[in-house]
Amino acid sequence: MRLKKAPLLSKSRFLAGRQCQLRLWHQCYNRELASEISPSQQAIFDAGQEVGRLATRLYPGGVLIEEDHLHHHEAVQSTMSAIDNFQIPAIFEAAFVYDDVRIRVDILQRLGDGRWNLIEVKSATSVKDVYLPDVAIQHNVLIGSGLEIGDAGILHLNSNYVYDGGEIELSNLFAFSDLTEQVLELQRELSLKLAELKDMLTAANPPQILPSRHCLSPYPCEFWDHCTAEMPEFWVMGLTGIREERLNELTAMGVEDIRHIPTGFPLSELQERIRTCVVSREDYAAAELEEELTEVEYPVHFLDFETVSPPIPVYADTRPYQAIPFQWSDHILSGAGDLDHSSYLFREEGDPREDFSASLLAILGEEGTIFTYSNYERRVVSELAEHLPKQRDQLFATLDRFKDLQALIKRYFYNPGFHGSFSLKSVLPVLVPHMSYDNLVIQEGTHASLEYLRMLNPKTSPEQKKRIEQALIDYCSYDTLAMVKIREALLARF
């Protein structure tokens, strides 16, 4: 049995269908099954919109098609009027529909010979493979709508652009990558895929597709929680780093649970360790871990940074997406066992890096092991050293004292409760059950960056600023306290 007609596709729906037909099915028929958008995902969307708005300034005199996606028919009419007006050099958010596919084009640039350039704006700093079908579906609809296209490609941020602190140089901030040749080569494959997706959407039942690595690439699927709800506690996706090929082999064998993986199945050393721990329900703790955790110089520091990475640089001598540290937390353990805490948050306008570095060097001193959770703080300190010549030697000297607690756990310890993840949010509740991020206002780093920018916004009220400031301090300090408690819990295993 088949439905009479498939729902209209859009560019985003087409791309979702290329990733997973079940994702497209849910987008069309079961939107209520989607998870809520997280603060980090919303940040990505907001960054894209900000970059898109700035890109239109490269085309002075262009007009915006203002009707939203709920009024696509009216948007198409406005687009046609703009096309017929030869005084308009560019159209932003141009709307078209062809062969039951609706699109909005970021920028259509009018050429003098009757052709148009198709320009898709991306907030990334390079062209990714997934962008090709994105441009190709737009090209298909534009050609079908009767337009003649010149160049078709991606306008993206230039990672080599260094902001000088004055007016943003748009011509240097952005770079255009022409994909016309690849787009034309993709048209036949695209037409076949469109037909396949439309046929799928007329079926009476959704496609039967099991969750796997494809759910996370090129974009995380919003229906992940729904589709994985029935998976076993120790699902094979919990094997850290397992490839799609291996997952498919296990699926073909009917194996979903790590405990049922047959002996001899090819696994990495870490994956085999995970399987052994899950089967035995016991921890793995190598003797080297105790040595690494106890071979320290006091005072021992537990250090965490928060950074902001604006796609459009706001501080002189920075590039798009360069990480700018604005906050640190340091729990300090003395040789006598006393635990103190210090923190720093840059609250003023302007570049925080020099003040951040001075305060950091003051608290770290010249002695003491520095635990971090990941290699991120090391990278940030290295960048600070390159930017601040007066503090360069002192900053680089601290790097010899760093120890990555996450790397040590991944190398020497595993608990089945990690479910394949070594993130702080996964490890902490397993090793320190009474600690949880659930009661914090801010619960992850990207959200912290967003709230920091909101705190600096002149439109934010003083009361809101105070609440954000406290939430940032609470979150960052919780990260460093978590490291203290994790180290204690690990040492208690020996």
C-alpha positions as CSV (number, residue, x, y, z in Angstrom):
1,M,0.0,0.0,0.0
2,R,1.3,3.5,-0.9
3,L,0.2,7.0,0.0
4,K,-1.1,9.2,-2.9
5,K,1.7,11.7,-2.8
6,A,5.0,12.3,-1.1
7,P,5.4,15.5,1.0
8,L,7.4,18.3,-0.5
9,L,11.2,18.0,0.0
10,S,13.5,20.8,0.9
11,K,17.3,21.2,0.7
12,S,17.6,20.2,4.4
13,R,15.2,17.2,4.0
14,F,17.1,16.0,0.9
15,L,20.4,16.1,2.8
16,A,18.8,14.3,5.8
17,G,17.5,11.6,3.4
18,R,21.0,11.2,1.9
19,Q,22.3,10.6,5.5
20,C,19.5,8.3,6.5
21,Q,16.1,7.6,4.9
22,L,14.5,7.0,8.3
23,R,15.7,10.4,9.4
24,L,13.8,11.9,6.5
25,W,10.7,9.8,7.2
26,H,10.6,11.1,10.8
27,Q,11.2,14.7,9.6
28,C,8.2,14.4,7.4
29,Y,5.8,12.4,9.6
30,N,7.1,12.2,13.2
31,R,8.7,15.5,14.1
32,E,7.5,15.1,17.7
33,L,10.1,12.3,18.1
34,A,13.0,14.7,17.7
35,S,15.1,15.6,20.7
36,E,15.2,19.2,21.8
37,I,18.0,21.4,20.3
38,S,20.9,21.6,22.7
39,P,22.6,25.0,23.5
40,S,25.7,23.9,21.6
41,Q,23.6,23.0,18.5
42,Q,21.8,26.3,18.8
43,A,25.1,28.1,19.0
44,I,26.1,26.5,15.7
45,F,22.9,27.6,14.1
46,D,23.3,31.1,15.4
47,A,26.9,31.4,14.2
48,G,25.8,30.3,10.7
49,Q,23.1,33.0,10.7
50,E,25.5,35.7,11.9
51,V,28.1,34.7,9.2
52,G,25.3,34.6,6.6
53,R,24.1,38.1,7.4
54,L,27.7,39.5,7.2
55,A,28.3,37.8,3.9
56,T,25.5,39.7,2.2
57,R,27.5,43.0,2.8
58,L,29.8,41.8,0.0
59,Y,26.9,42.4,-2.4
60,P,25.8,46.0,-1.9
61,G,22.4,46.8,-3.3
62,G,21.1,43.2,-2.9
63,V,17.6,42.6,-1.6
64,L,16.4,40.1,1.0
65,I,13.4,37.9,0.4
66,E,11.7,38.4,3.8
67,E,8.9,35.8,3.7
68,D,9.7,32.9,6.0
69,H,9.5,29.1,5.3
70,L,5.8,29.1,6.2
71,H,5.1,31.4,3.3
72,H,7.1,29.8,0.6
73,H,4.7,30.5,-2.2
74,E,4.8,34.2,-1.4
75,A,8.6,34.1,-1.1
76,V,8.8,32.6,-4.6
77,Q,6.6,35.4,-6.0
78,S,8.9,38.0,-4.3
79,T,11.9,36.3,-5.8
80,M,10.5,36.4,-9.3
81,S,9.8,40.1,-8.9
82,A,13.4,40.6,-7.8
83,I,14.7,38.6,-10.8
84,D,12.7,40.8,-13.2
85,N,14.1,44.0,-11.7
86,F,17.5,44.4,-13.5
87,Q,18.5,47.1,-11.0
88,I,18.9,44.5,-8.3
89,P,22.4,43.0,-8.3
90,A,21.9,40.2,-5.8
91,I,19.1,38.4,-4.1
92,F,19.4,37.0,-0.5
93,E,17.3,34.0,0.6
94,A,15.8,33.6,-2.9
95,A,13.0,31.1,-3.0
96,F,12.2,28.5,-5.6
97,V,10.2,25.3,-6.1
98,Y,10.7,22.7,-8.8
99,D,9.8,19.1,-9.1
100,D,8.3,19.2,-5.5
101,V,11.5,20.4,-4.0
102,R,11.7,23.8,-2.2
103,I,14.9,25.7,-1.7
104,R,16.1,29.0,-0.3
105,V,19.4,30.2,-1.9
106,D,21.7,32.2,0.4
107,I,23.0,34.5,-2.3
108,L,22.1,34.8,-6.0
109,Q,24.4,37.2,-7.7
110,R,23.3,38.7,-11.0
111,L,25.8,38.6,-13.9
112,G,25.8,41.0,-16.8
113,D,25.0,38.3,-19.4
114,G,21.7,37.0,-17.9
115,R,23.4,34.3,-15.8
116,W,23.5,34.0,-12.0
117,N,26.1,32.9,-9.5
118,L,24.8,30.4,-6.9
119,I,26.5,31.2,-3.6
120,E,26.0,29.0,-0.5
121,V,27.3,30.6,2.6
122,K,28.9,28.4,5.3
123,S,30.4,29.4,8.6
124,A,33.2,26.8,8.3
125,T,36.7,27.7,7.3
126,S,37.0,25.1,4.5
127,V,34.8,23.1,2.0
128,K,33.6,19.8,3.3
129,D,32.4,16.9,1.3
130,V,28.8,17.3,2.6
131,Y,28.6,20.7,1.0
132,L,28.7,19.4,-2.6
133,P,25.1,17.8,-2.6
134,D,24.0,20.9,-0.7
135,V,25.0,23.1,-3.7
136,A,24.0,20.4,-6.2
137,I,20.3,20.2,-5.1
138,Q,20.0,24.0,-5.3
139,H,21.6,24.0,-8.8
140,N,19.1,21.3,-9.9
141,V,16.1,23.4,-8.8
142,L,17.5,26.6,-10.2
143,I,18.1,25.1,-13.6
144,G,14.6,23.5,-13.5
145,S,13.2,26.9,-12.7
146,G,14.6,28.3,-15.8
147,L,17.7,30.1,-14.5
148,E,21.1,30.0,-16.2
149,I,23.9,29.5,-13.7
150,G,27.4,30.7,-14.0
151,D,29.5,29.7,-11.0
152,A,28.1,27.6,-8.1
153,G,30.0,27.2,-4.9
154,I,30.7,27.9,-1.3
155,L,31.5,31.2,0.4
156,H,33.2,30.3,3.6
157,L,35.4,31.9,6.2
158,N,39.1,32.3,5.5
159,S,41.1,30.6,8.3
160,N,44.2,32.7,7.3
161,Y,42.5,36.0,7.9
162,V,44.0,37.9,10.9
163,Y,41.8,40.7,12.3
164,D,43.7,43.9,12.9
165,G,41.2,45.4,15.4
166,G,39.7,47.9,13.0
167,E,37.0,47.5,10.3
168,I,36.4,43.8,9.3
169,E,37.9,43.3,5.8
170,L,35.1,41.3,4.3
171,S,37.0,40.5,1.1
172,N,39.7,38.9,3.2
173,L,37.4,37.4,5.8
174,F,35.6,35.3,3.2
175,A,36.8,33.0,0.5
176,F,34.9,31.5,-2.4
177,S,35.4,27.9,-3.6
178,D,34.0,27.2,-7.0
179,L,32.3,23.7,-7.1
180,T,30.6,24.1,-10.5
181,E,32.3,21.2,-12.2
182,Q,31.7,18.8,-9.3
183,V,28.0,20.0,-9.1
184,L,27.4,19.2,-12.7
185,E,28.9,15.8,-12.4
186,L,26.6,15.0,-9.5
187,Q,23.4,15.8,-11.2
188,R,22.5,12.3,-12.5
189,E,23.2,10.7,-9.1
190,L,21.2,13.5,-7.5
191,S,18.1,12.9,-9.7
192,L,18.2,9.2,-8.9
193,K,18.4,9.9,-5.2
194,L,15.5,12.3,-5.3
195,A,13.4,9.7,-7.1
196,E,14.4,7.1,-4.5
197,L,13.5,9.4,-1.5
198,K,10.2,10.4,-3.0
199,D,9.3,6.8,-3.6
200,M,10.3,5.9,0.0
201,L,8.0,8.6,1.4
202,T,5.0,7.2,-0.4
203,A,5.3,3.9,1.4
204,A,2.8,2.9,4.1
205,N,5.6,2.1,6.6
206,P,8.9,3.7,7.5
207,P,12.2,2.1,6.2
208,Q,13.8,-0.4,8.5
209,I,17.2,1.1,9.3
210,L,19.2,0.3,12.4
211,P,21.1,3.0,14.2
212,S,24.8,3.0,13.5
213,R,27.7,5.4,12.8
214,H,25.7,7.0,10.0
215,C,23.5,8.6,12.6
216,L,26.3,10.9,13.7
217,S,27.8,11.8,10.3
218,P,27.9,14.2,8.7
219,Y,25.5,15.6,11.3
220,P,24.1,14.2,14.5
221,C,20.6,13.0,13.9
222,E,17.8,14.6,16.0
223,F,16.1,11.3,16.3
224,W,19.1,9.5,17.9
225,D,17.5,9.2,21.3
226,H,14.3,7.7,19.8
227,C,16.0,5.3,17.5
228,T,18.4,4.0,20.2
229,A,15.9,3.7,23.0
230,E,15.6,-0.1,22.7
231,M,19.3,-0.8,22.3
232,P,20.8,-3.0,25.1
233,E,22.7,-1.3,27.9
234,F,26.0,-2.5,26.5
235,W,25.3,-1.8,22.9
236,V,28.2,-2.5,20.5
237,M,28.3,1.3,19.6
238,G,29.9,1.6,23.1
239,L,33.1,0.1,21.7
240,T,35.3,3.2,21.5
241,G,36.4,4.0,18.0
242,I,34.6,1.2,16.3
243,R,34.2,1.7,12.6
244,E,31.1,1.5,10.5
245,E,32.5,-1.6,8.7
246,R,32.9,-3.5,12.0
247,L,29.4,-2.5,13.2
248,N,27.9,-3.7,10.0
249,E,29.7,-7.1,10.4
250,L,28.3,-7.4,13.9
251,T,24.8,-6.4,12.7
252,A,25.0,-9.1,10.0
253,M,25.8,-11.6,12.7
254,G,22.9,-10.4,14.8
255,V,25.1,-9.1,17.6
256,E,23.9,-5.9,19.3
257,D,25.3,-6.5,22.8
258,I,29.0,-6.3,23.6
259,R,28.7,-9.4,25.7
260,H,27.7,-11.4,22.7
261,I,30.7,-10.5,20.5
262,P,32.3,-13.8,19.6
263,T,35.9,-14.6,20.7
264,G,38.3,-13.8,17.9
265,F,36.3,-11.0,16.4
266,P,38.8,-8.3,15.4
267,L,38.9,-5.6,18.0
268,S,41.5,-3.0,19.0
269,E,43.3,-3.3,22.3
270,L,41.0,-0.7,23.9
271,Q,37.9,-2.4,22.4
272,E,39.0,-5.8,23.7
273,R,39.5,-4.2,27.1
274,I,36.0,-2.8,27.1
275,R,34.5,-6.2,26.0
276,T,36.4,-8.0,28.8
277,C,35.2,-5.5,31.4
278,V,31.6,-5.7,30.3
279,V,31.6,-9.5,30.3
280,S,33.2,-9.7,33.7
281,R,31.4,-6.7,35.2
282,E,34.8,-5.7,36.7
283,D,37.1,-2.7,36.4
284,Y,40.3,-2.7,34.5
285,A,43.0,-0.9,36.5
286,A,46.7,-1.1,35.4
287,A,49.4,-0.7,38.0
288,E,50.9,2.1,36.0
289,L,47.9,4.3,36.8
290,E,48.7,4.4,40.5
291,E,52.3,5.4,39.6
292,E,51.1,8.1,37.3
293,L,48.7,9.6,39.8
294,T,51.1,9.5,42.7
295,E,54.3,10.7,41.0
296,V,53.4,14.3,41.4
297,E,55.1,17.5,42.7
298,Y,53.1,19.5,45.3
299,P,51.2,21.6,45.3
300,V,49.1,19.7,42.8
301,H,46.9,21.9,40.5
302,F,43.6,20.7,38.9
303,L,43.1,23.2,36.1
304,D,40.3,24.0,33.7
305,F,39.7,26.8,31.1
306,E,36.6,28.2,29.5
307,T,37.1,29.8,26.1
308,V,35.1,31.5,23.4
309,S,35.7,30.9,19.7
310,P,33.8,33.6,17.7
311,P,33.5,32.7,14.0
312,I,33.9,36.4,13.2
313,P,37.0,37.7,15.1
314,V,36.4,40.4,17.7
315,Y,39.9,40.8,19.1
316,A,42.9,42.1,17.3
317,D,45.5,39.5,16.1
318,T,42.9,36.7,16.1
319,R,41.6,34.4,13.3
320,P,38.1,33.0,12.8
321,Y,37.2,30.4,15.5
322,Q,40.5,31.1,17.4
323,A,40.0,30.0,21.1
324,I,40.1,33.0,23.4
325,P,40.3,32.0,27.1
326,F,38.2,34.1,29.5
327,Q,38.0,31.9,32.7
328,W,40.0,29.5,34.7
329,S,39.5,27.4,37.8
330,D,42.2,25.8,39.9
331,H,41.8,23.4,42.8
332,I,45.1,23.2,44.6
333,L,46.1,20.2,46.7
334,S,48.9,20.7,49.2
335,G,51.3,18.0,50.4
336,A,49.5,18.0,53.7
337,G,46.2,17.2,52.0
338,D,44.6,20.6,52.2
339,L,42.4,21.6,49.2
340,D,42.1,25.3,48.2
341,H,40.3,26.8,45.2
342,S,41.0,29.9,43.1
343,S,39.2,31.2,40.1
344,Y,39.3,33.9,37.5
345,L,36.7,35.4,35.2
346,F,37.4,38.3,32.8
347,R,34.4,40.6,33.2
348,E,35.5,43.6,31.1
349,E,35.2,44.4,27.4
350,G,38.3,43.9,25.3
351,D,40.8,41.2,24.8
352,P,41.1,39.0,27.9
353,R,44.3,37.1,27.0
354,E,47.0,39.3,28.7
355,D,45.1,39.6,32.0
356,F,44.1,36.0,31.8
357,S,47.7,34.9,31.4
358,A,49.0,37.1,34.1
359,S,46.5,35.8,36.6
360,L,47.1,32.2,35.6
361,L,50.9,32.5,36.0
362,A,50.4,34.0,39.4
363,I,48.3,31.1,40.7
364,L,50.4,28.3,39.1
365,G,53.7,29.6,40.3
366,E,56.8,27.7,39.3
367,E,56.2,24.4,41.1
368,G,53.6,21.7,41.2
369,T,52.0,19.1,38.9
370,I,49.1,20.5,36.8
371,F,46.3,18.0,36.0
372,T,43.9,18.9,33.2
373,Y,41.2,16.8,31.6
374,S,42.2,16.6,28.0
375,N,45.0,18.3,26.1
376,Y,42.9,21.4,25.5
377,E,44.5,23.6,28.2
378,R,47.9,22.8,26.9
379,R,47.0,24.0,23.4
380,V,45.5,27.2,24.7
381,V,48.6,28.0,26.8
382,S,50.8,27.3,23.8
383,E,48.8,29.8,21.7
384,L,48.9,32.4,24.5
385,A,52.7,32.0,24.6
386,E,52.9,32.7,20.9
387,H,50.7,35.8,21.3
388,L,52.3,37.3,24.4
389,P,56.1,37.6,24.0
390,K,56.6,39.1,27.5
391,Q,55.0,36.0,29.1
392,R,56.2,33.5,26.5
393,D,58.9,31.8,28.5
394,Q,56.9,31.5,31.7
395,L,53.9,30.1,29.8
396,F,55.9,27.6,27.9
397,A,57.6,26.5,31.2
398,T,54.3,25.5,32.7
399,L,53.7,22.9,29.9
400,D,56.4,20.6,31.4
401,R,54.2,20.3,34.5
402,F,51.0,19.3,32.7
403,K,49.4,15.8,33.1
404,D,46.3,14.8,31.1
405,L,44.0,12.9,33.5
406,Q,41.7,11.8,30.7
407,A,44.5,10.3,28.7
408,L,45.7,8.4,31.8
409,I,42.2,7.0,32.4
410,K,41.9,5.9,28.7
411,R,45.3,4.2,28.8
412,Y,45.1,2.5,32.2
413,F,41.5,2.3,33.5
414,Y,38.0,1.2,32.4
415,N,34.7,0.7,34.1
416,P,31.7,-0.8,32.2
417,G,29.6,2.2,33.4
418,F,31.6,4.5,31.0
419,H,29.8,2.9,28.0
420,G,32.7,3.7,25.8
421,S,33.0,7.4,26.7
422,F,35.9,8.9,28.5
423,S,34.4,12.4,28.8
424,L,34.3,14.1,32.2
425,K,30.5,13.9,32.2
426,S,30.6,10.1,31.6
427,V,33.4,9.3,34.0
428,L,32.5,11.4,37.0
429,P,29.1,9.8,37.9
430,V,30.6,6.3,37.6
431,L,33.6,7.0,39.9
432,V,32.0,9.6,42.1
433,P,28.3,8.8,42.2
434,H,27.3,11.6,44.5
435,M,28.5,14.3,42.0
436,S,26.4,15.3,39.1
437,Y,26.2,18.3,36.7
438,D,22.4,18.0,36.6
439,N,21.8,20.8,39.1
440,L,24.1,23.3,37.5
441,V,22.7,26.1,35.4
442,I,25.5,25.6,32.9
443,Q,26.4,22.0,32.1
444,E,28.8,22.0,29.2
445,G,31.5,24.2,27.6
446,T,29.7,25.5,24.6
447,H,26.8,26.7,26.7
448,A,29.4,28.5,29.0
449,S,30.8,30.3,25.9
450,L,27.3,31.5,24.9
451,E,26.5,32.7,28.4
452,Y,29.8,34.6,28.6
453,L,28.9,36.5,25.5
454,R,25.5,37.2,26.8
455,M,27.0,38.5,30.1
456,L,29.1,41.0,28.1
457,N,26.2,42.1,26.0
458,P,25.2,45.7,26.9
459,K,21.5,44.7,26.6
460,T,21.8,42.2,29.4
461,S,20.6,43.6,32.7
462,P,22.8,43.8,35.8
463,E,20.8,41.2,37.6
464,Q,21.2,38.8,34.7
465,K,24.9,39.5,34.5
466,K,25.3,38.5,38.1
467,R,23.4,35.3,37.6
468,I,25.4,34.4,34.5
469,E,28.7,35.2,36.3
470,Q,27.8,32.9,39.2
471,A,26.7,30.1,36.9
472,L,30.0,30.4,35.0
473,I,32.0,30.2,38.2
474,D,30.0,27.3,39.5
475,Y,30.4,25.3,36.3
476,C,34.2,25.8,35.8
477,S,34.9,25.1,39.5
478,Y,32.8,22.0,39.3
479,D,35.1,20.7,36.5
480,T,38.2,21.1,38.6
481,L,36.6,19.7,41.7
482,A,35.5,16.7,39.6
483,M,39.1,16.0,38.7
484,V,40.1,16.1,42.3
485,K,37.5,13.6,43.3
486,I,38.1,11.3,40.2
487,R,41.8,11.1,41.2
488,E,40.8,10.2,44.7
489,A,38.4,7.5,43.5
490,L,41.0,6.0,41.2
491,L,43.7,5.9,43.9
492,A,41.2,4.2,46.2
493,R,41.2,1.3,43.8
494,F,44.8,0.4,44.7
